[in-house]
Amino acid sequence: MFVVEKWMTKDVITVRPQDPIIDAFDLMQEHGIRHLPVLEGKELKGLVTDRDIRLALIPSPLSTSEERVYHLGALTRVDEIMTTDLITVAPTSAIGEATKLMAKYKIGAVPVVEHGKLVGILTETDILHVLIEMLEVIQSSSRIDLVLGDKPGALDEVSNIFQQSHVRVISVGISPNESADGTVYSFRIARTQVEPLVNKLEKAGYRVIQALE
């Protein structure tokens, strides 16, 4: 559910390398956006941001402290200010991985590329929407953490226990845990009373680490 393709902006507004910077600025103002992929034909050449444009603007000496006026200096084309060393993700990438890249490189958006073609863009606003949905899921769900051990077919058996109890599994997380002496599987399930499930799971031979309604 939390993959880039589901959350990215697909109708991407773009500019060309030779376009005037002022045209890129006008597009950002018109559409309320801060990032514009730069395409030459269908090839992604760069990314221009509102910060790139601000750095290209020079305060006019005729402006006042009450009303700042800016004009372009020697740089006039998009390809003169765009970033060309791009960080991109695939549509199948996990949102978590994309978020880590954005945090690591301190960028506000990543172009989404598939087979060398731009198919979308993922921005900080998109990430915020993901976080809002994740919070809603957490608030309307229960969670059971357990160790499956080395029992063959354990995951299928546990899934069947949930299914027979008419409990919907929303997601499954996996994390190593030395104190639990094995890998811990975290099942996020539709909100329910967890005690009956815990009893069934323990009766089947599984060790429940934590159960939260």
C-alpha positions in Angstrom: 0.0 0.0 0.0 2.8 2.4 0.9 4.6 2.5 -2.5 5.6 5.5 -4.4 3.3 4.9 -7.4 0.2 5.1 -5.2 1.2 8.5 -3.7 3.2 10.3 -6.4 1.8 13.2 -8.5 1.3 11.7 -12.0 0.2 14.8 -13.9 3.6 16.4 -13.8 4.1 20.0 -15.0 7.5 20.3 -16.7 9.7 22.8 -18.5 12.4 22.5 -21.2 16.1 23.3 -20.7 15.9 26.3 -23.1 12.8 27.8 -21.4 13.2 31.2 -19.7 13.5 31.2 -16.0 10.7 33.6 -15.7 8.4 31.1 -17.4 9.3 28.5 -14.9 8.6 31.0 -12.1 5.2 31.8 -13.5 4.3 28.1 -13.8 5.2 27.6 -10.1 3.1 30.6 -9.1 0.2 29.5 -11.2 0.1 25.9 -10.0 1.3 26.4 -6.4 4.3 24.1 -6.8 8.0 24.3 -5.9 9.6 21.8 -8.2 9.7 21.4 -12.0 11.3 18.5 -13.8 13.2 19.6 -16.9 12.6 17.4 -20.0 14.2 17.4 -23.4 11.9 15.4 -25.5 11.1 12.6 -23.1 14.4 12.5 -21.4 14.7 13.9 -17.9 17.6 16.4 -17.9 17.2 18.1 -14.5 15.1 19.6 -11.9 14.5 23.3 -11.1 13.2 24.5 -7.8 11.8 27.7 -6.4 15.1 28.0 -4.4 17.1 27.8 -7.7 15.0 30.6 -9.1 15.3 32.8 -5.9 19.1 32.5 -6.1 19.0 33.7 -9.8 17.1 36.8 -8.8 18.8 40.1 -8.0 17.2 42.7 -5.8 16.5 45.9 -7.7 18.3 49.0 -6.3 15.1 51.0 -7.0 13.1 48.7 -4.6 12.1 49.8 -1.1 12.1 48.0 2.2 8.3 47.9 2.0 8.2 46.6 -1.6 11.1 44.4 -2.8 11.5 44.2 -6.6 13.7 41.6 -8.2 15.1 41.1 -11.7 17.1 38.4 -13.4 20.8 38.8 -13.8 23.0 37.1 -16.3 21.3 33.8 -16.0 18.1 33.6 -18.0 17.5 30.0 -19.1 16.3 27.0 -17.0 19.3 24.9 -17.9 21.6 27.5 -16.4 20.2 27.0 -12.9 18.7 23.5 -12.9 20.1 20.6 -10.8 21.4 17.8 -13.1 22.8 15.4 -10.5 19.4 14.0 -9.7 18.2 11.6 -7.1 15.3 9.5 -8.5 13.1 6.6 -7.4 11.1 3.9 -9.2 7.3 3.8 -8.9 7.6 0.4 -7.1 10.0 1.9 -4.5 8.7 1.9 -0.9 7.7 5.3 0.5 10.0 4.7 3.4 13.0 4.4 1.1 12.0 7.5 -0.9 11.6 9.4 2.4 15.1 8.4 3.6 16.6 9.6 0.3 14.8 13.0 0.6 16.0 13.4 4.2 19.6 12.2 3.5 20.1 14.6 0.6 17.9 17.4 2.0 15.6 17.6 -1.0 12.0 18.4 -1.2 11.0 16.2 -4.1 12.3 13.2 -6.2 11.4 12.5 -9.8 9.8 9.1 -10.3 11.4 7.3 -13.3 10.5 4.0 -15.0 12.5 2.6 -17.9 14.2 6.0 -18.3 10.9 7.8 -18.6 9.5 10.4 -16.1 6.2 9.0 -14.8 5.7 11.2 -11.7 7.1 13.2 -8.9 7.0 12.6 -5.2 7.1 15.7 -3.0 7.1 16.5 0.7 3.4 17.2 0.5 2.8 13.7 -0.9 4.8 12.3 2.0 2.6 14.3 4.4 -0.5 12.7 2.9 1.1 9.2 3.5 1.8 10.1 7.2 -1.8 11.2 7.7 -3.2 7.9 6.3 -0.7 5.9 8.3 -1.8 7.7 11.5 -5.4 7.0 10.6 -4.6 3.3 10.0 -2.8 3.1 13.4 -5.7 4.8 15.2 -8.3 2.4 13.7 -6.3 -0.9 14.1 -4.9 -3.3 16.6 -1.5 -4.9 16.6 0.0 -8.3 17.6 3.7 -9.0 17.6 4.8 -12.6 17.7 7.7 -14.9 17.0 6.9 -17.5 14.4 10.0 -19.7 15.0 11.2 -22.3 12.5 7.9 -24.1 12.1 7.2 -24.9 8.4 4.3 -23.0 7.0 4.0 -20.8 10.1 3.1 -17.6 8.3 0.3 -19.4 6.4 -1.0 -21.0 9.7 -1.0 -17.6 11.5 -2.8 -16.0 8.5 -5.4 -18.8 8.6 -6.0 -18.1 12.4 -6.7 -14.5 11.6 -8.9 -15.4 8.7 -10.9 -18.0 10.7 -11.4 -15.4 13.4 -12.8 -13.0 10.7 -9.9 -10.5 11.4 -8.5 -8.5 8.4 -4.7 -8.2 8.2 -3.8 -4.7 7.2 0.0 -5.1 7.0 2.9 -7.2 8.3 6.2 -5.9 9.5 9.3 -7.9 10.2 12.2 -7.0 12.5 15.0 -9.0 14.1 14.9 -8.9 17.9 17.7 -10.5 20.0 15.7 -10.2 23.2 12.8 -12.1 21.7 15.2 -14.8 20.4 14.1 -14.7 16.8 12.4 -12.6 14.2 9.4 -10.7 15.4 6.4 -10.4 13.0 4.2 -7.4 13.7 0.6 -7.9 12.4 -1.4 -4.7 12.0 -5.0 -5.9 12.0 -8.5 -4.3 11.9 -9.4 -3.1 15.4 -10.7 -6.1 17.4 -10.4 -7.6 20.9 -7.0 -9.2 20.8 -7.2 -11.5 23.8 -9.1 -14.3 22.0 -6.6 -14.1 19.1 -3.6 -14.2 21.5 -5.1 -17.4 23.1 -5.5 -19.0 19.7 -2.0 -18.1 18.6 -0.4 -19.3 21.9 -2.4 -22.5 21.7 -1.0 -23.1 18.2 2.5 -22.8 19.7 3.4 -19.2 18.8 5.0 -16.8 21.3 3.1 -13.4 21.5 5.5 -10.6 22.4 3.0 -7.8 22.5 -0.8 -7.3 21.8 -2.3 -3.8 21.5 -5.9 -3.0 20.9 
